[in-house]
Amino acid sequence: MSRTLRTADREAPPFLEIRVRGFHLTVERIPYRLLTVLTTLGGTFAGVAWYPR
């Protein structure tokens, strides 16, 4: 009997993996809440900087 790996049995690759010398950062899932907050703040600051011009 042959043995096969199903997709559900395999571990998903990390969303982001950064390795610089001794520093190793792995992000397993996309941080949606953090991205939402950063996008909102970035848009707000961009609007404040652009409006007075």
Gaussian input, Z-matrix of N, CA and C with variables (Angstrom, degrees):
# hf/3-21g

backbone

0 1
 N
 C     1     B1
 C     2     B2     1     A1
 N     3     B3     2     A2     1     D1
 C     4     B4     3     A3     2     D2
 C     5     B5     4     A4     3     D3
 N     6     B6     5     A5     4     D4
 C     7     B7     6     A6     5     D5
 C     8     B8     7     A7     6     D6
 N     9     B9     8     A8     7     D7
 C    10    B10     9     A9     8     D8
 C    11    B11    10    A10     9     D9
 N    12    B12    11    A11    10    D10
 C    13    B13    12    A12    11    D11
 C    14    B14    13    A13    12    D12
 N    15    B15    14    A14    13    D13
 C    16    B16    15    A15    14    D14
 C    17    B17    16    A16    15    D15
 N    18    B18    17    A17    16    D16
 C    19    B19    18    A18    17    D17
 C    20    B20    19    A19    18    D18
 N    21    B21    20    A20    19    D19
 C    22    B22    21    A21    20    D20
 C    23    B23    22    A22    21    D21
 N    24    B24    23    A23    22    D22
 C    25    B25    24    A24    23    D23
 C    26    B26    25    A25    24    D24
 N    27    B27    26    A26    25    D25
 C    28    B28    27    A27    26    D26
 C    29    B29    28    A28    27    D27
 N    30    B30    29    A29    28    D28
 C    31    B31    30    A30    29    D29
 C    32    B32    31    A31    30    D30
 N    33    B33    32    A32    31    D31
 C    34    B34    33    A33    32    D32
 C    35    B35    34    A34    33    D33
 N    36    B36    35    A35    34    D34
 C    37    B37    36    A36    35    D35
 C    38    B38    37    A37    36    D36
 N    39    B39    38    A38    37    D37
 C    40    B40    39    A39    38    D38
 C    41    B41    40    A40    39    D39
 N    42    B42    41    A41    40    D40
 C    43    B43    42    A42    41    D41
 C    44    B44    43    A43    42    D42
 N    45    B45    44    A44    43    D43
 C    46    B46    45    A45    44    D44
 C    47    B47    46    A46    45    D45
 N    48    B48    47    A47    46    D46
 C    49    B49    48    A48    47    D47
 C    50    B50    49    A49    48    D48
 N    51    B51    50    A50    49    D49
 C    52    B52    51    A51    50    D50
 C    53    B53    52    A52    51    D51
 N    54    B54    53    A53    52    D52
 C    55    B55    54    A54    53    D53
 C    56    B56    55    A55    54    D54
 N    57    B57    56    A56    55    D55
 C    58    B58    57    A57    56    D56
 C    59    B59    58    A58    57    D57
 N    60    B60    59    A59    58    D58
 C    61    B61    60    A60    59    D59
 C    62    B62    61    A61    60    D60
 N    63    B63    62    A62    61    D61
 C    64    B64    63    A63    62    D62
 C    65    B65    64    A64    63    D63
 N    66    B66    65    A65    64    D64
 C    67    B67    66    A66    65    D65
 C    68    B68    67    A67    66    D66
 N    69    B69    68    A68    67    D67
 C    70    B70    69    A69    68    D68
 C    71    B71    70    A70    69    D69
 N    72    B72    71    A71    70    D70
 C    73    B73    72    A72    71    D71
 C    74    B74    73    A73    72    D72
 N    75    B75    74    A74    73    D73
 C    76    B76    75    A75    74    D74
 C    77    B77    76    A76    75    D75
 N    78    B78    77    A77    76    D76
 C    79    B79    78    A78    77    D77
 C    80    B80    79    A79    78    D78
 N    81    B81    80    A80    79    D79
 C    82    B82    81    A81    80    D80
 C    83    B83    82    A82    81    D81
 N    84    B84    83    A83    82    D82
 C    85    B85    84    A84    83    D83
 C    86    B86    85    A85    84    D84
 N    87    B87    86    A86    85    D85
 C    88    B88    87    A87    86    D86
 C    89    B89    88    A88    87    D87
 N    90    B90    89    A89    88    D88
 C    91    B91    90    A90    89    D89
 C    92    B92    91    A91    90    D90
 N    93    B93    92    A92    91    D91
 C    94    B94    93    A93    92    D92
 C    95    B95    94    A94    93    D93
 N    96    B96    95    A95    94    D94
 C    97    B97    96    A96    95    D95
 C    98    B98    97    A97    96    D96
 N    99    B99    98    A98    97    D97
 C   100   B100    99    A99    98    D98
 C   101   B101   100   A100    99    D99
 N   102   B102   101   A101   100   D100
 C   103   B103   102   A102   101   D101
 C   104   B104   103   A103   102   D102
 N   105   B105   104   A104   103   D103
 C   106   B106   105   A105   104   D104
 C   107   B107   106   A106   105   D105
 N   108   B108   107   A107   106   D106
 C   109   B109   108   A108   107   D107
 C   110   B110   109   A109   108   D108
 N   111   B111   110   A110   109   D109
 C   112   B112   111   A111   110   D110
 C   113   B113   112   A112   111   D111
 N   114   B114   113   A113   112   D112
 C   115   B115   114   A114   113   D113
 C   116   B116   115   A115   114   D114
 N   117   B117   116   A116   115   D115
 C   118   B118   117   A117   116   D116
 C   119   B119   118   A118   117   D117
 N   120   B120   119   A119   118   D118
 C   121   B121   120   A120   119   D119
 C   122   B122   121   A121   120   D120
 N   123   B123   122   A122   121   D121
 C   124   B124   123   A123   122   D122
 C   125   B125   124   A124   123   D123
 N   126   B126   125   A125   124   D124
 C   127   B127   126   A126   125   D125
 C   128   B128   127   A127   126   D126
 N   129   B129   128   A128   127   D127
 C   130   B130   129   A129   128   D128
 C   131   B131   130   A130   129   D129
 N   132   B132   131   A131   130   D130
 C   133   B133   132   A132   131   D131
 C   134   B134   133   A133   132   D132
 N   135   B135   134   A134   133   D133
 C   136   B136   135   A135   134   D134
 C   137   B137   136   A136   135   D135
 N   138   B138   137   A137   136   D136
 C   139   B139   138   A138   137   D137
 C   140   B140   139   A139   138   D138
 N   141   B141   140   A140   139   D139
 C   142   B142   141   A141   140   D140
 C   143   B143   142   A142   141   D141
 N   144   B144   143   A143   142   D142
 C   145   B145   144   A144   143   D143
 C   146   B146   145   A145   144   D144
 N   147   B147   146   A146   145   D145
 C   148   B148   147   A147   146   D146
 C   149   B149   148   A148   147   D147
 N   150   B150   149   A149   148   D148
 C   151   B151   150   A150   149   D149
 C   152   B152   151   A151   150   D150
 N   153   B153   152   A152   151   D151
 C   154   B154   153   A153   152   D152
 C   155   B155   154   A154   153   D153
 N   156   B156   155   A155   154   D154
 C   157   B157   156   A156   155   D155
 C   158   B158   157   A157   156   D156

   B1=1.4454
   B2=1.5363
   B3=1.3109
   B4=1.4586
   B5=1.5230
   B6=1.2971
   B7=1.4549
   B8=1.5286
   B9=1.3086
   B10=1.4587
   B11=1.5108
   B12=1.3228
   B13=1.4656
   B14=1.5162
   B15=1.2947
   B16=1.4585
   B17=1.5125
   B18=1.3049
   B19=1.4651
   B20=1.5217
   B21=1.3077
   B22=1.4632
   B23=1.5236
   B24=1.3249
   B25=1.4566
   B26=1.5239
   B27=1.3159
   B28=1.4649
   B29=1.5164
   B30=1.3091
   B31=1.4596
   B32=1.5276
   B33=1.3107
   B34=1.4663
   B35=1.5223
   B36=1.3200
   B37=1.4658
   B38=1.5287
   B39=1.3242
   B40=1.4637
   B41=1.5260
   B42=1.3354
   B43=1.4640
   B44=1.5274
   B45=1.3413
   B46=1.4590
   B47=1.5218
   B48=1.3074
   B49=1.4612
   B50=1.5195
   B51=1.3303
   B52=1.4577
   B53=1.5197
   B54=1.3267
   B55=1.4635
   B56=1.5247
   B57=1.3142
   B58=1.4654
   B59=1.5236
   B60=1.3133
   B61=1.4649
   B62=1.5207
   B63=1.3251
   B64=1.4599
   B65=1.5185
   B66=1.3273
   B67=1.4722
   B68=1.5203
   B69=1.3206
   B70=1.4640
   B71=1.5241
   B72=1.3339
   B73=1.4645
   B74=1.5220
   B75=1.3309
   B76=1.4570
   B77=1.5259
   B78=1.3339
   B79=1.4618
   B80=1.5276
   B81=1.3219
   B82=1.4551
   B83=1.5262
   B84=1.3322
   B85=1.4660
   B86=1.5220
   B87=1.3243
   B88=1.4554
   B89=1.5338
   B90=1.3378
   B91=1.4701
   B92=1.5430
   B93=1.3231
   B94=1.4637
   B95=1.5242
   B96=1.3131
   B97=1.4779
   B98=1.5236
   B99=1.3301
   B100=1.4569
   B101=1.5285
   B102=1.3257
   B103=1.4660
   B104=1.5246
   B105=1.3189
   B106=1.4664
   B107=1.5227
   B108=1.3244
   B109=1.4666
   B110=1.5305
   B111=1.3315
   B112=1.4657
   B113=1.5206
   B114=1.3251
   B115=1.4619
   B116=1.5271
   B117=1.3212
   B118=1.4618
   B119=1.5243
   B120=1.3252
   B121=1.4668
   B122=1.5239
   B123=1.3134
   B124=1.4615
   B125=1.5176
   B126=1.3259
   B127=1.4592
   B128=1.5191
   B129=1.3199
   B130=1.4668
   B131=1.5256
   B132=1.3237
   B133=1.4699
   B134=1.5231
   B135=1.3004
   B136=1.4628
   B137=1.5223
   B138=1.3246
   B139=1.4518
   B140=1.5203
   B141=1.3180
   B142=1.4707
   B143=1.5342
   B144=1.3107
   B145=1.4676
   B146=1.5226
   B147=1.3273
   B148=1.4670
   B149=1.5364
   B150=1.3405
   B151=1.4621
   B152=1.5266
   B153=1.3266
   B154=1.4828
   B155=1.5305
   B156=1.3022
   B157=1.4680
   B158=1.4889
   A1=108.63
   A2=116.56
   A3=119.77
   A4=109.88
   A5=113.87
   A6=119.22
   A7=108.50
   A8=117.28
   A9=120.90
   A10=109.61
   A11=114.65
   A12=120.18
   A13=109.06
   A14=115.17
   A15=119.06
   A16=109.15
   A17=115.75
   A18=120.69
   A19=111.28
   A20=117.46
   A21=121.27
   A22=111.77
   A23=118.00
   A24=121.12
   A25=112.72
   A26=117.13
   A27=120.74
   A28=110.85
   A29=115.08
   A30=120.72
   A31=108.95
   A32=116.51
   A33=120.71
   A34=109.51
   A35=118.00
   A36=119.99
   A37=109.67
   A38=118.08
   A39=119.95
   A40=111.13
   A41=115.53
   A42=121.70
   A43=110.36
   A44=116.02
   A45=121.06
   A46=108.28
   A47=116.70
   A48=120.93
   A49=108.36
   A50=115.48
   A51=121.71
   A52=108.30
   A53=115.95
   A54=121.52
   A55=108.77
   A56=115.34
   A57=121.37
   A58=106.90
   A59=116.37
   A60=123.86
   A61=109.99
   A62=119.08
   A63=121.85
   A64=113.72
   A65=116.86
   A66=122.06
   A67=109.45
   A68=116.73
   A69=121.73
   A70=108.37
   A71=116.00
   A72=122.28
   A73=108.40
   A74=115.82
   A75=121.26
   A76=108.75
   A77=115.94
   A78=122.03
   A79=106.58
   A80=116.69
   A81=121.41
   A82=112.87
   A83=116.39
   A84=120.79
   A85=109.53
   A86=116.57
   A87=121.47
   A88=108.66
   A89=118.27
   A90=120.82
   A91=110.45
   A92=116.63
   A93=121.38
   A94=112.98
   A95=117.17
   A96=119.25
   A97=111.23
   A98=116.82
   A99=120.17
   A100=111.02
   A101=117.46
   A102=120.80
   A103=111.49
   A104=117.11
   A105=121.26
   A106=110.89
   A107=116.77
   A108=120.96
   A109=110.39
   A110=117.24
   A111=120.01
   A112=112.07
   A113=117.00
   A114=120.55
   A115=110.77
   A116=116.51
   A117=120.77
   A118=111.33
   A119=116.00
   A120=119.48
   A121=111.23
   A122=117.45
   A123=120.89
   A124=111.82
   A125=117.03
   A126=120.68
   A127=111.88
   A128=115.93
   A129=120.45
   A130=110.72
   A131=116.79
   A132=120.24
   A133=111.23
   A134=118.09
   A135=120.58
   A136=110.64
   A137=117.71
   A138=121.40
   A139=112.19
   A140=116.54
   A141=120.82
   A142=109.61
   A143=117.34
   A144=120.01
   A145=111.23
   A146=117.69
   A147=121.48
   A148=112.50
   A149=117.61
   A150=122.55
   A151=113.78
   A152=120.27
   A153=119.64
   A154=113.57
   A155=119.39
   A156=120.46
   A157=112.65
   D1=128.72
   D2=179.54
   D3=-82.76
   D4=151.53
   D5=-178.02
   D6=-111.73
   D7=125.96
   D8=178.82
   D9=-121.15
   D10=153.94
   D11=176.98
   D12=-98.13
   D13=127.57
   D14=174.51
   D15=-85.15
   D16=159.41
   D17=-180.00
   D18=-60.90
   D19=-37.51
   D20=-178.19
   D21=-69.02
   D22=-24.86
   D23=-178.99
   D24=-79.80
   D25=-23.39
   D26=-177.63
   D27=-84.52
   D28=149.06
   D29=177.76
   D30=-81.29
   D31=135.97
   D32=179.76
   D33=-70.76
   D34=144.87
   D35=177.18
   D36=-68.97
   D37=153.57
   D38=179.99
   D39=-66.18
   D40=151.62
   D41=178.63
   D42=-65.59
   D43=-41.61
   D44=-177.05
   D45=-145.19
   D46=133.62
   D47=177.37
   D48=-137.84
   D49=120.98
   D50=-178.45
   D51=-121.88
   D52=127.87
   D53=176.57
   D54=-128.89
   D55=118.17
   D56=176.96
   D57=-132.65
   D58=108.37
   D59=-177.12
   D60=50.16
   D61=-113.15
   D62=-178.44
   D63=-88.41
   D64=-6.31
   D65=-177.85
   D66=-89.70
   D67=129.63
   D68=179.35
   D69=-136.31
   D70=117.87
   D71=179.97
   D72=-121.01
   D73=127.03
   D74=177.77
   D75=-126.85
   D76=125.96
   D77=176.18
   D78=-110.35
   D79=115.46
   D80=-175.83
   D81=-76.73
   D82=-44.40
   D83=-177.97
   D84=-124.23
   D85=157.89
   D86=178.43
   D87=-71.53
   D88=124.56
   D89=179.81
   D90=-80.67
   D91=82.44
   D92=-174.79
   D93=-59.83
   D94=-41.55
   D95=-179.57
   D96=-63.77
   D97=-42.67
   D98=178.82
   D99=-64.64
   D100=-42.57
   D101=177.66
   D102=-62.87
   D103=-37.96
   D104=178.61
   D105=-64.31
   D106=-45.51
   D107=-179.45
   D108=-64.81
   D109=-45.40
   D110=-179.49
   D111=-64.45
   D112=-38.96
   D113=178.74
   D114=-66.42
   D115=-42.18
   D116=178.82
   D117=-63.05
   D118=-46.47
   D119=179.30
   D120=-65.61
   D121=-41.43
   D122=178.93
   D123=-62.17
   D124=-42.79
   D125=178.32
   D126=-65.73
   D127=-39.33
   D128=178.99
   D129=-64.43
   D130=-47.89
   D131=179.79
   D132=-65.30
   D133=-38.16
   D134=177.58
   D135=-64.31
   D136=-40.08
   D137=177.73
   D138=-66.05
   D139=-40.18
   D140=178.76
   D141=-66.32
   D142=-39.29
   D143=-178.98
   D144=-72.53
   D145=-31.85
   D146=-176.20
   D147=-84.42
   D148=-33.68
   D149=-173.03
   D150=-58.01
   D151=-46.12
   D152=-176.68
   D153=-66.45
   D154=-16.69
   D155=-175.08
   D156=-76.02

